[in-house]
């Protein structure tokens, strides 16, 4: 009797079932990672008509829509075979989600895909990041060759390249920790605050002394025993706010901080500076580790997590992940750099 399709895919990607997961979770991981590889493969599609006319096929790039449509058909076919994992890709509270588009956007945000003109998309030149001895993350056109996948990232055991990056360098993770980010930006902001004579009714302030998750830690007024914090007017307007002598002043964050979801870096730093650090729990098994966060990570760390781990509850999960123990050192380092207190097997 032949192997099931998911087992054939798993072998090709170097994925094995973790002892702490059930069959459906295992199959969901396989399909999720496979979509990543199909996305990158589809980016390399070329028109048969163009090639037949003797034109340079390299000049013909398919659009993001083409990639999404083709991968949708592939995923739909496999979900017909494995209906029990459909809810992992289509959570009940997000009926309009497009799983393949979500994966494509994660790859693009992380630099594994590069946008071109007219909504086209392509692969970048090869770059490697060292994870451990004999394990390197590959970003570029050589994916799928003699390697294995973890999350959405492709890994190889040996390389001939002389230039190797750290994961932090490849994902542009700041070298300073979250609290120092707050302190440095606060020094930069001195003298640049604007007095708010009128304050929007929708403005809220992040409470760094709160014990709740970030999304539930916003207050209507700046009346706590802290001098400054993050304010929010809407999803496009965040910044620092401070109160002096009963008056509130503010300085808006530049667009790149908001776009990269780096506002959360400030929130983690403020929690630590208020002697109220966030916590993360890591449970280790012989063949896996599970990571449970209280709140979402900043954009760069969040995307790096997608390249080294799989979401647990569904494709949109941003607080629970599972991966190989080989990633424990880098995960611990990333979390501690956000001033998150890591509790292992606690």
N, C-alpha and C positions, 0 to 999 in steps of 0.2 A: 504494500500500500504506500502511495506517495506521500510526501510531506505536505502539510497544510501551507497555503500561500504565505501566511504571516511568518512561519518558521523559515521558509526560504529567504524571505526578505531579511529576517533577523540575522541569519547567517551571513548574508552579504554585507550587512552593516556592522557586524560584530556586536550585536545586542543579545543579551541573555536575560532570562527572567530572574528578578530579585526574589530572594527567599521570603521577603516580607510583603509581597504583592500578589493579588489574585490574577487570574488569566485575562480578564477584561482590561485591567490596568496595564498589563504587559502588552497586549495587542494594541491598545491605544498609543502606548509609547512608540511601538514599531511604526504605526501608520503616521504618527506625528513627525517622526524623524524622516520617514520615507518621503513625505511631502516636501520636506526641506531639500532633499536630494533631487526629487523630480522638478522642483522649482528651478534649481540651478541648472539642471539638464535642459529644461524647456527654454531657458534663457539662451542656450546655444543653438536652438532650432534655426534652420535656414530654409528658405523657400526653394522647393524643387524646381519651380519655374525659373527662378533667378539663376540657379546653378546650371540648369539646362541651357540657358542662353549664353553661358560662358562669362557671366558677370562675376565680380568679386563678391562671393557670399558673405564675406566679412563686413561688407557695407550694409547688409540687410539685418536690421535688429527688430526683434518682435517687441510689441508693446507689453506693458504691465497687464493690460486686459487680456491679451492672448495667453500669457503665462497663467493668470488666475483661472481663465476659462478651461484651459487644458487640464490643470491640476484639479479643478472642481470635478471634472468628469472622472478622473482617476480615483479621487477620494470617494465619490459617490458609488463607484463600482465596488470598492472594497467594503464600504459600509453596508452594501447589500449583502455581502458575504458575512459581515460581522455586525449585525444590527444592535447587539448589546453595547457596543462602544459608541454608538451614535450620540448618546447624551453627553459623552465626554467632549465631543467636538461641537455640539449644539446645546449648551446649557439652557434650561427652561426659562431662566430669567433674561436670556439674551437671544430671542427668537430670530433676530435679523443678522446674526453674526455670519461672516464668511470666513471659515477657518483657513482656507488656502490663502486668502488675501491677508489675514492676520499673520500668518507665517512669513509671507513675502515681505510684509512691512517690518517685521522683526529683523529679517535678514538685511533689509535695506538700512534700517536705523543703525544696525551694528557694523555697517560697512562691508558686508559680505555680498551685497548687490549695490550697483551704482546706477543712479538715474542718468539717462541721456536726454537728448532732444526729442520732442514730440512724444513724450510719455514712454519712451523706450527704456530698457533696463539691460544692464550687462554685468559681467563679472570683473572684479578688479585684478590687477597683477598679483601674483603670489606673494604672500607674507606669512611668516611663521612666528608663533609665540610658544615659548617653552612653558610647559605645565609641570613636568617632572622629568626625571631621567628617562630618556627614550620615549617621551610622549610630547608631541607638538601639535598645537592647533593650527590648521591650515585655513587661510583666507585667500581665495583666488581660484584660478581655473583648473588646478590639478586635483580637485576634490574627487573622492571616489576611488582613488588608486591606492591599493595596499594599505588600507587603514580601517578605521572604525568610527562610529558616530556616537556622540554623547549629547543629548538634547538636540539642538540644531547645528552643532559644530562637528566638523570632520577632523579626525586626528590621525597622525601618522607616527610611526615609531622611530624613524631615522630620516635625516635630511642632509642634503649636500650644501645648503645655503650657509654662507658665512654670517650674514646678518640675521640675527634672531632677536625678537622682541620679548619683553615680558608681557603677560596678559594685561597688566595695568597700562603699559605703553600703547598696546594695540587698541585698547578701548578708551584711551585718554582719561583714565581714572586719575583724579588729582592726587599729588604726592602728599599733600598735607591732609590731616584728618578733619572731620566735620567741625569740631569745636574751633580749630584754627582757621577754618574757612570763615566762620562767623566772626571771629576776632579780627582777622585781616580785613574782611569786607567792612566791618564796623569802623576800623581806622580809616579806610578809604572813604567811607561815607561822611565822616565828620566834616561839617561845613557845607554839605550838599543837601541836607534835609530842607524841606519846604514846610512852613507852618500851614496846617490845615484849618482854615477858618470855617470851612463848610465840609462836612464829612457825609459821604453817601450813606443812605439808610441800609444798604446791603453789605457794608463793610463789616468784616469780622477779623478777630485777632487770634493768632495761635497761642494756646496756653501751654507753655513748656513744663509746667508743674502738673499737668493732667496725667492721670494714670490710664486714660483711655487711648484707643487707637487714634492715629492722626486725624482721620476724617471726623471724629467725634470730639475733637479737642479745640474747636473754634468758639470764641466768645464774642458777644456783641460789643463789649466795652473793654477799654484798656485800663482796668482798675485793679490790677494784680501787683504783687510786690516784685515785679521785674521792670527794668528800665526800658527795655526794647524787645521787640519780637517781630515776627512776620505778620503782615496784614494781607488780606485778600478782599478784592472787590468783585472779581469774577475770574474765570479760568484764564483770562489773558492779562490780568492786572494783579500782580503780587509785588511786595516790596518790604522794606523795613519800616517800622513805625516806632517812635519813642515818645515818651511823655515826660515833660519837664514843667514844673510849676503849674500843673493843671492843664497845660496846653499840649496838643498832639502834633508832631511833625512826621513827615514820611518821605521816603525816597523809593521810587519805583525800581524794581529789578529790570535790567536790560532784557531784551527779547530772548537772547540765547539761553539765559538761565531758566526762563519759563519753558522754552521749547524743549530743552534737554531735561526737563523735570528736575532741575537741580535745586528747586525750592526745598525739596525734601532733605537735601544735604544740610541746609540751614536749620530745618526743624529737628533733625537728629542732633546737630551741634548744640542747639538751644536746650534740648532736653538734658544733655550731658552737663552743660554749664549750670543748669538749675538743679544739679545733683539728682537727676531723675532720668537716668539713661534708659533707652529702650533695651528690650531683651530679645534674644533669639534662642531657640532650642534646637539642638542637633542630636538626633538619635542615631547611634551607630549600630550597624549589623555586620556580620562577617563579610557580606558582599555588597553592602549599600549604606548610604547615609540619607537620613531624612532631615530636612531643614524646615522649621516652622517660624515664620516672622509674624510680628504683630501688625506691621504696616508695610506699605509698598516701599521699595527701594528707589533711590534716585535713578534717573534714566539710564546712565551709563552702567551702573552696577546691575540694574534690572535686566538690561540687554545681555550683559556678560553672563548672568545666571541662566538665561535662555540658551546660551551657547555651551554651557557645561552641565546642565541639569534639565530634568523634565518637570513640568507642572504636575501636581498630583491630582487635584480634584476634577479639573477640567482644563481646557486649553487656555482659558482666561485667568486661571489661578496665578496670583502674583505674591502669595505669601507661604505656600507650601510646595516644596520641591523634593525630588529624589534623584540621586546620582551615585556614581562609583566612589568608594572611599579615597581614591587617588586625588580627588578634588578637595578633600577636607582641609588641607593647609591653605589653599588659595581662598576658599570660602571663608574660613575663620579670619584670615587676614583682611579680606574685603569688609566683613562685618565690623571687625574691630576698628578699621579705619573710619567707619561711620560712627564710632563711639557707641556701638551696640555691645551690650554685655552678652557674651556667648555662654550658654549653659549646655554642657554636653552630657547627655544621658541623665538629665536632671528631672 
